[in-house]
Amino acid sequence: MPVTRADQLARLAAAHGVATTYEGSDREVVHVDDAIVVAVLGMLDVDATSDEAVAEGLRAVEERDARQGLPPTVVVRHGERLHRLGTAARIDLEDGTSLHVEADHDLPGDLPLGWHAIAAGDQTSTLVVAPPRMPDIRPTWGWMLQLYALRSADSWGMGDFGDLAEFSRRAGTEQGAGVILVNPVQAVAPTHPIQRSPYSPASRRFANPLYLRVTDTAAYRSADAAVQAAVLALAPRNDTAEIEHDAVWDAKHAALELLWPHRPDAEKSFEPDAQLRDFATFCALAELHGGDWRDWPASLHDPAGSAVTQLRVELAERITFHAWLQQLCREQLDAARSAARDSGMGVGIVHDLPVGVSAGGPDTWSQREVFAPAARVGCPADAFNELGQDWGLPPFRPAELAAAGYAPFREVVRSVLRHADGIRIDHIAGLWRLWWIPPGEPAHRGTYVHYDAEAMLAVLALEAHRAGAIIVGEDLGTVEDVVTETMHERGMLSSSVLWFERDWDAPGQPFVRPGDWEPETMASVTTHDLPTATGWLDAEHVRLRASLDLLDGSEDDALAAAAADRESLMDLVEAEGIDVDDPVVALHAVIARAASRLVLSAPTDVIGERRQPNLPGTVDEYPNWRIPLPVSLEEFFDDAHVAEVIAPLQAERPRD
């Protein structure tokens, strides 16, 4: 049987981890258009535009495989002999010592955890030795917090790191909560319009100064009364109907400028490390040329170029200023973590990690060799999003990531865990494969590109082990079974949401008893992308989507389906013997009984907020990420209904 061009293209695609078929949300096999495969291969610098190019590409793959000795990164799990070297090698351990391995011998199973190196001939590879499994997590309950929405008497227009510390302290000491999940607080470009979505940061390696509490800085405490008064006079309104990110940024930026000369260590020389220097340089250049480096003069596109080198000298003061802001973020994040620990929380603060970064931000500027800048990641079409999803974020290039010893991913994970007791990985399926969308194509016209999940999980597990942190993966939606199964094998929690805990194969799709939920999960009533408890119970999400023409069918049909869902859920409540007089309390009584190790509520749920934080499929049509809580932090902890709603959680999951 003759080999066709399609066969050849499929072979070439497979060699580079590009899918030519995949299983859709309906479990049917989807064949990817050849043009999409060719386009995605092109973003990996593989030419497949002609038969000759495909043939040449296959020859290059054969030559690569023939000459390759050690892979660029070797991953083993501690205590397991999983990798046999074909040649004699020297293992250079992280502690500076070395050992030798004979040819055709397994790597020793007792290698210490850590980042090591293998030297064989003229080749050096990164060796990652990771823990085989994370420790078990003691069951507890807590909060999932949209920090920007949490305003207090001391806030400047939005919730801040000071509010996080105070919320954690009071949640732990007064309510007995054991964990706080926080929305991503990664850095945005310091230019208007300030990015509102916490899931589209400019950098995943640095924090967002928008969350700084200006008055909690040593510079403010060191300033004289006149300067302090000038700083306080800059405070924006704290009672706006929506969070005004630009106004908050302008006020805090101006205040920090005033305080900059008054920092106690102003006379000391400060030399940031290379990563912080590049980030701060980007921020200084963004103030002059805008927040997207792709729009800068061409001479500034290369961080190591002569033009940027010269500007590092000319802009030294501004670069140091932006590095100082990161120091302040670290101090206040550490203070929040300490407050959680001191309150007696069993877990503490878990920080959320977005899928990626903006295409024109500091990470792609300084590390562009590991990114595919023209690609956008998202999701294919499914029952909930018939046109797919386009998140507009450039992905890592798998081969370049491996060649770099996964250092770029390690740096991202470390940056989060520096101030965290846990890390939640948004769209954790992306460690296995990501949906790449070529330029000019809609979201549903893309394909999957595969990654080395074993290596990515090893990085994650090793860094979490060293930080004493837990790992939670968001695996909602269309996710391969191997993702969830592997997480549970490794002691990582997956995600459970009350709205989705149903027997989808049974008639009527009844809700599953909470005692039968998967134990290795972090459970909640809802998420930031879904209706709140009150909104779901009142079908507010249906009316909202209908008003924005986001429903696939009629509003009447959607309302009828929502009513049936509510009835089915209330059937479960009654079957559990739970009082239904207050449905929100009842829902919390349900999740309190979940077999899940962690159970979380949201402030929006317990206070009866109808609006969800984010409505997927909208940008300006809905106030995504701009909705403040209708009560202050102080009012929240004094609210009698809050106490009533969380009582089942406290009863079912008491602190020892």
LOLORO-943340 format. One line per 2 residues: number of its first residue (from 1); their letters; for each residue x, y, z of C-alpha. Coordinates in steps of 0.02 Angstrom, whole numbers. Last residue first. Layout:
N
NUM> a> X/Y/Z | ...
END
This chain:
656
656> dr> -411/982/3300 | -498/1101/3180
654> pr> -675/1050/3142 | -723/986/2969
652> ea> -905/929/2978 | -959/1059/3107
650> ql> -858/1204/3037 | -919/1168/2861
648> pa> -1098/1153/2922 | -1082/1321/3014
646> iv> -1017/1409/2857 | -1188/1470/2801
644> ea> -1248/1526/2973 | -1090/1625/3010
642> vh> -1103/1713/2843 | -1286/1749/2883
640> ad> -1237/1836/3046 | -1117/1956/2959
638> df> -979/2019/3073 | -838/1938/2974
636> fe> -905/2007/2810 | -935/2180/2882
634> el> -750/2202/2920 | -698/2142/2747
632> sv> -823/2263/2671 | -990/2209/2600
630> pl> -1057/2215/2422 | -904/2119/2363
628> pi> -825/2211/2218 | -863/2168/2036
626> rw> -723/2217/1917 | -650/2048/1864
624> np> -771/2040/1717 | -891/2187/1708
622> ye> -994/2114/1563 | -1007/2168/1380
620> dv> -828/2231/1391 | -744/2062/1367
618> tg> -868/1919/1353 | -858/1735/1306
616> pl> -828/1678/1484 | -925/1778/1615
614> np> -811/1822/1760 | -841/1865/1943
612> qr> -1017/1792/1947 | -1161/1908/1989
610> re> -1297/1856/2111 | -1205/1897/2273
608> gi> -1294/1807/2416 | -1170/1840/2558
606> vd> -1114/1658/2573 | -1089/1632/2387
604> tp> -991/1790/2348 | -876/1753/2495
602> as> -830/1589/2410 | -833/1417/2489
600> lv> -699/1285/2488 | -690/1101/2533
598> lr> -522/1013/2544 | -495/827/2567
596> sa> -647/781/2465 | -767/650/2536
594> ar> -898/786/2528 | -1005/811/2683
592> ai> -970/998/2695 | -1016/1006/2510
590> va> -1197/962/2551 | -1210/1073/2705
588> hl> -1145/1215/2598 | -1285/1185/2474
586> av> -1412/1185/2615 | -1350/1351/2684
584> vp> -1375/1426/2511 | -1547/1344/2497
582> dd> -1610/1421/2661 | -1768/1325/2711
580> vd> -1696/1167/2631 | -1653/1070/2790
578> ig> -1534/928/2750 | -1587/746/2763
576> ea> -1462/692/2630 | -1607/637/2519
574> ev> -1680/811/2541 | -1521/894/2478
572> ld> -1508/769/2334 | -1686/807/2280
570> ml> -1642/992/2294 | -1506/961/2165
568> se> -1629/880/2045 | -1753/1021/2068
566> rd> -1617/1149/2034 | -1562/1059/1877
564> aa> -1743/1047/1816 | -1765/1234/1844
562> aa> -1605/1269/1748 | -1666/1161/1604
560> al> -1831/1254/1600 | -1740/1420/1603
558> ad> -1631/1365/1458 | -1783/1308/1357
556> de> -1871/1473/1390 | -1715/1572/1344
554> sg> -1707/1486/1175 | -1557/1392/1111
552> dl> -1367/1417/1102 | -1371/1556/1231
550> ld> -1244/1698/1223 | -1360/1833/1156
548> ls> -1305/1956/1292 | -1476/1968/1374
546> ar> -1493/1778/1358 | -1327/1753/1447
544> lr> -1387/1860/1592 | -1557/1778/1601
542> vh> -1478/1606/1606 | -1346/1655/1734
540> ea> -1480/1727/1848 | -1562/1555/1856
538> dl> -1616/1593/2036 | -1523/1445/2113
536> wg> -1375/1474/1999 | -1361/1659/2040
534> ta> -1381/1625/2225 | -1240/1497/2225
532> tp> -1132/1601/2109 | -1135/1561/1923
530> ld> -977/1494/1842 | -809/1565/1787
528> ht> -751/1610/1964 | -792/1434/2024
526> tv> -942/1345/2104 | -999/1246/2255
524> sa> -823/1194/2297 | -716/1038/2309
522> mt> -528/1011/2315 | -503/831/2267
520> ep> -416/668/2315 | -573/600/2399
518> ew> -674/573/2237 | -856/608/2279
516> dg> -961/467/2351 | -994/551/2519
514> pr> -1059/702/2425 | -1202/599/2349
512> vf> -1199/618/2161 | -1321/733/2071
510> pq> -1442/649/1953 | -1414/644/1765
508> gp> -1599/624/1722 | -1568/446/1666
506> ad> -1392/393/1716 | -1236/421/1610
504> wd> -1197/596/1675 | -1201/540/1856
502> re> -1179/713/1926 | -1046/812/2019
500> fw> -1041/955/1894 | -1136/1093/1988
498> lv> -1051/1040/2150 | -878/1073/2081
496> ss> -736/949/2105 | -554/986/2064
494> sl> -400/873/2066 | -283/855/2213
492> mg> -103/801/2192 | -39/647/2286
490> re> 56/578/2137 | -67/438/2097
488> hm> -210/563/2111 | -129/679/1986
486> te> -96/534/1868 | -278/480/1867
484> tv> -339/657/1838 | -228/685/1687
482> vd> -238/509/1618 | -427/525/1602
480> ev> -407/656/1466 | -490/822/1506
478> tg> -645/902/1429 | -706/1019/1565
476> ld> -633/1034/1739 | -456/978/1779
474> eg> -396/1121/1889 | -245/1044/1976
472> vi> -207/1065/2160 | -32/1047/2231
470> ia> 16/1061/2415 | 166/1154/2483
468> ga> 315/1113/2593 | 419/1231/2485
466> rh> 544/1096/2441 | 407/971/2405
464> ae> 315/1099/2297 | 473/1129/2195
462> la> 503/943/2170 | 321/906/2130
460> lv> 303/1043/1999 | 467/1004/1913
458> al> 425/819/1913 | 251/855/1846
456> ma> 325/950/1698 | 451/811/1664
454> ea> 321/673/1668 | 203/781/1565
452> dy> 326/793/1421 | 224/908/1310
450> hv> 100/878/1169 | 35/1003/1044
448> yt> -152/994/1016 | -238/1065/863
446> gr> -317/1224/802 | -469/1282/708
444> ha> -596/1297/850 | -521/1460/912
442> pe> -532/1552/747 | -380/1557/631
440> gp> -280/1709/579 | -124/1656/671
438> pi> -122/1472/720 | -219/1409/872
436> ww> -127/1288/986 | -227/1179/1108
434> lr> -107/1124/1243 | -51/950/1293
432> wl> 9/855/1446 | 57/999/1562
430> ga> -89/1092/1484 | -208/969/1569
428> ih> -172/1073/1724 | -294/1203/1660
426> di> -258/1322/1806 | -126/1249/1920
424> ri> -168/1281/2103 | -14/1305/2211
422> gd> 5/1277/2396 | 80/1350/2555
420> ah> 131/1505/2458 | 253/1650/2460
418> rl> 404/1578/2367 | 286/1449/2294
416> vs> 227/1568/2159 | 400/1621/2101
414> rv> 462/1443/2116 | 330/1379/1995
412> ve> 373/1511/1865 | 560/1484/1885
410> rf> 538/1296/1865 | 441/1324/1704
408> pa> 583/1428/1631 | 712/1304/1698
406> yg> 633/1156/1609 | 809/1092/1571
404> aa> 825/1227/1439 | 828/1094/1303
402> al> 665/1026/1372 | 581/1197/1358
400> ea> 654/1219/1184 | 579/1053/1130
398> pr> 408/1092/1203 | 387/1271/1139
396> fp> 299/1364/1281 | 130/1434/1235
394> pl> 76/1610/1184 | -83/1675/1270
392> gw> -236/1740/1176 | -358/1638/1280
390> dq> -455/1579/1128 | -600/1465/1170
388> gl> -697/1347/1057 | -834/1397/936
386> en> -966/1281/1009 | -918/1329/1186
384> fa> -1025/1230/1310 | -1044/1069/1209
382> da> -864/1076/1151 | -757/1168/1024
380> pc> -570/1161/1052 | -485/1251/1197
378> gv> -362/1395/1209 | -182/1436/1170
376> ra> -123/1568/1048 | 22/1543/929
374> ap> 127/1684/855 | 243/1699/1004
372> af> 294/1515/1013 | 393/1534/1174
370> ve> 557/1456/1234 | 672/1568/1132
368> rq> 572/1721/1184 | 640/1720/1360
366> sw> 673/1905/1395 | 534/1982/1290
364> td> 416/1834/1309 | 426/1849/1498
362> pg> 419/2039/1497 | 253/2052/1405
360> ga> 202/2061/1223 | 124/1889/1202
358> sv> 33/1899/1368 | 69/1761/1491
356> gv> 17/1581/1519 | -99/1454/1598
354> pl> -125/1552/1758 | -55/1496/1927
352> dh> -167/1515/2081 | -94/1539/2254
350> vi> -138/1428/2401 | -128/1513/2571
348> gv> -126/1406/2727 | -140/1217/2743
346> gm> -184/1176/2923 | -222/1355/2968
344> gs> -173/1399/3146 | -190/1588/3133
342> dr> -1/1605/3137 | 10/1511/2973
340> aa> -115/1624/2886 | -34/1781/2955
338> sr> 137/1718/2901 | 73/1694/2724
336> aa> 3/1870/2722 | 168/1941/2786
334> dl> 264/1845/2653 | 151/1920/2520
332> qe> 183/2091/2594 | 372/2073/2593
330> rc> 375/1997/2418 | 267/2135/2349
328> lq> 380/2266/2427 | 533/2187/2347
326> ql> 441/2186/2182 | 408/2372/2197
324> wa> 593/2396/2232 | 636/2312/2066
322> hf> 522/2440/1982 | 614/2583/2066
320> ti> 785/2507/2026 | 739/2506/1842
318> re> 678/2685/1853 | 842/2743/1930
316> al> 949/2645/1807 | 858/2717/1657
314> ev> 1011/2791/1571 | 1121/2643/1615
312> rl> 993/2510/1567 | 961/2617/1414
310> qt> 1135/2582/1349 | 1115/2395/1367
308> va> 944/2406/1285 | 1019/2491/1133
306> sg> 1169/2372/1129 | 1063/2216/1122
304> ap> 1046/2091/1264 | 861/2126/1293
302> dh> 831/2113/1104 | 672/2199/1046
300> ls> 739/2372/1090 | 822/2406/922
298> ap> 659/2364/835 | 574/2516/910
296> wd> 435/2458/1027 | 270/2387/966
294> rw> 322/2206/995 | 372/2257/1171
292> dg> 190/2276/1221 | 161/2387/1374
290> gh> 200/2554/1294 | 356/2646/1235
288> le> 416/2755/1379 | 335/2676/1530
286> al> 357/2507/1446 | 545/2537/1443
284> ac> 550/2554/1633 | 438/2401/1654
282> ft> 546/2297/1535 | 701/2349/1631
280> af> 617/2294/1793 | 583/2122/1719
278> dr> 758/2107/1649 | 836/2158/1815
276> lq> 722/2040/1910 | 780/1895/1803
274> ad> 964/1942/1811 | 969/1967/1999
272> pe> 938/2140/2067 | 1086/2248/2119
270> fs> 1045/2371/2256 | 1166/2500/2323
268> ke> 1120/2566/2493 | 1076/2749/2517
266> ad> 889/2721/2496 | 888/2580/2625
264> pr> 758/2661/2737 | 641/2704/2593
262> hp> 606/2889/2594 | 660/2934/2417
260> wl> 533/2811/2343 | 389/2869/2452
258> le> 326/3002/2333 | 343/2883/2185
256> la> 251/2752/2288 | 106/2873/2307
254> ah> 101/2912/2121 | 101/2728/2076
252> ka> -33/2690/2206 | -149/2825/2141
250> dw> -121/2787/1957 | -142/2600/1984
248> va> -304/2622/2080 | -373/2737/1945
246> dh> -326/2615/1808 | -401/2467/1899
244> ei> -570/2545/1934 | -660/2407/2030
242> ea> -846/2431/2001 | -982/2520/2098
240> td> -850/2632/2176 | -841/2639/2366
238> nr> -655/2650/2402 | -622/2812/2312
236> pa> -440/2839/2269 | -305/2876/2398
234> la> -192/3018/2339 | -221/3125/2494
232> lv> -150/2983/2598 | 18/3003/2511
230> aa> 23/3191/2537 | -18/3165/2721
228> qv> 123/3039/2737 | 241/3161/2653
226> aa> 193/3300/2774 | 203/3186/2926
224> da> 381/3130/2888 | 421/2971/2793
222> sr> 496/2820/2880 | 329/2730/2904
220> ya> 285/2760/2723 | 454/2696/2664
218> at> 440/2543/2777 | 284/2495/2680
216> dt> 111/2452/2748 | 38/2621/2698
214> vr> 54/2583/2513 | -41/2420/2522
212> ly> 21/2333/2367 | -106/2239/2259
210> lp> -76/2344/2103 | 108/2299/2126
208> na> 70/2134/2035 | 195/1997/2073
206> fr> 334/1922/1969 | 371/1759/1879
204> rs> 204/1735/1790 | 231/1891/1686
202> ap> 116/2001/1582 | -34/1923/1666
200> sy> -189/1855/1577 | -276/1751/1712
198> ps> -289/1895/1835 | -401/1982/1708
196> rq> -400/2170/1731 | -249/2218/1627
194> ip> -211/2400/1664 | -263/2506/1516
192> ht> -149/2595/1532 | 31/2550/1571
190> pa> 130/2460/1707 | 119/2290/1618
188> va> 39/2161/1731 | 122/2055/1866
186> qv> 51/1898/1944 | -82/1899/2081
184> pn> -179/1746/2025 | -342/1723/2124
182> vl> -317/1667/2303 | -361/1500/2383
180> iv> -367/1513/2573 | -350/1358/2681
178> ga> -385/1295/2858 | -537/1395/2913
176> gq> -573/1393/3100 | -691/1541/3091
174> et> -617/1668/3213 | -432/1623/3214
172> ga> -410/1557/3038 | -532/1667/2943
170> rr> -478/1817/3046 | -293/1797/3008
168> sf> -320/1752/2826 | -436/1900/2797
166> ea> -310/2016/2882 | -163/1953/2778
164> ld> -262/1957/2617 | -324/2132/2658
162> gf> -144/2190/2677 | -104/2109/2510
160> dg> -238/2215/2428 | -425/2223/2395
158> mg> -481/2366/2284 | -511/2555/2287
156> ws> -369/2596/2407 | -404/2478/2549
154> da> -389/2526/2733 | -574/2517/2778
152> sr> -581/2351/2687 | -611/2296/2508
150> la> -615/2115/2449 | -651/2117/2262
148> yl> -466/2125/2212 | -435/1970/2317
146> ql> -555/1853/2228 | -548/1727/2369
144> mw> -578/1542/2378 | -612/1507/2561
142> gw> -581/1366/2683 | -615/1189/2738
140> tp> -507/1050/2807 | -457/870/2774
138> ri> -275/827/2811 | -173/821/2652
136> dp> -73/665/2608 | 110/691/2567
134> mr> 158/715/2383 | 210/563/2283
132> pp> 361/498/2189 | 472/641/2248
130> av> 573/715/2105 | 749/689/2040
128> vl> 777/804/1892 | 935/777/1789
126> ts> 983/911/1664 | 1091/849/1522
124> tq> 1271/877/1473 | 1350/808/1315
122> dg> 1534/808/1268 | 1561/633/1335
120> aa> 1423/597/1458 | 1390/729/1592
118> ia> 1228/713/1689 | 1170/863/1792
116> hw> 1072/885/1954 | 916/975/2013
114> gl> 851/896/2171 | 797/746/2270
112> pl> 943/638/2318 | 992/489/2209
110> dg> 944/329/2300 | 876/236/2149
108> pl> 1045/238/2063 | 1035/273/1876
106> dh> 1024/107/1787 | 1179/33/1708
104> da> 1210/13/1522 | 1374/109/1532
102> ev> 1443/134/1708 | 1379/272/1821
100> hl> 1497/390/1911 | 1466/501/2061
98> st> 1488/686/2094 | 1478/809/2239
96> gd> 1432/992/2224 | 1272/987/2326
94> el> 1165/989/2168 | 1241/826/2110
92> di> 1353/806/1960 | 1319/633/1890
90> ra> 1461/571/1781 | 1421/457/1636
88> at> 1462/292/1553 | 1350/262/1404
86> gl> 1180/192/1362 | 1103/262/1520
84> rh> 960/166/1598 | 817/265/1675
82> lr> 681/209/1792 | 769/145/1945
80> eg> 645/209/2075 | 682/277/2247
78> hr> 660/458/2198 | 567/480/2035
76> vv> 673/504/1882 | 677/637/1747
74> vt> 813/661/1617 | 821/825/1521
72> pp> 916/857/1360 | 893/675/1309
70> lg> 1054/577/1317 | 1126/515/1155
68> qr> 1045/589/1002 | 1136/551/840
66> ad> 1012/429/765 | 857/518/830
64> re> 911/684/755 | 958/603/590
62> ev> 790/518/580 | 700/681/623
60> ar> 799/774/490 | 752/643/362
58> lg> 570/665/410 | 584/853/386
56> ea> 662/830/216 | 517/720/163
54> va> 393/848/229 | 483/988/138
52> ed> 483/890/-25 | 297/855/-10
50> st> 266/1039/18 | 222/1163/157
48> ad> 287/1053/298 | 427/1166/361
46> vd> 465/1137/545 | 508/1294/643
44> lm> 388/1246/784 | 268/1382/726
42> gl> 281/1300/554 | 224/1136/629
40> va> 69/1229/689 | 34/1295/514
38> vv> 59/1125/431 | -57/1041/555
36> ia> -187/1177/528 | -177/1157/339
34> dd> -194/969/357 | -364/993/442
32> vh> -369/899/606 | -471/740/611
30> vv> -590/730/759 | -623/562/842
28> er> -790/554/935 | -794/555/1125
26> ds> -925/695/1125 | -796/815/1198
24> ge> -682/778/1051 | -551/642/1039
22> yt> -398/697/942 | -323/680/769
20> ta> -172/755/680 | -89/797/847
18> vg> 78/888/850 | 210/811/962
16> ha> 357/845/847 | 384/667/787
14> aa> 196/646/780 | 182/790/656
12> lr> 315/715/543 | 230/547/544
10> al> 59/626/512 | 131/726/367
8> qd> 203/569/292 | 39/475/307
6> ar> -57/623/234 | 68/630/91
4> tv> 24/449/54 | 128/293/77
2> pm> 82/164/-54 | 0/0/0
END
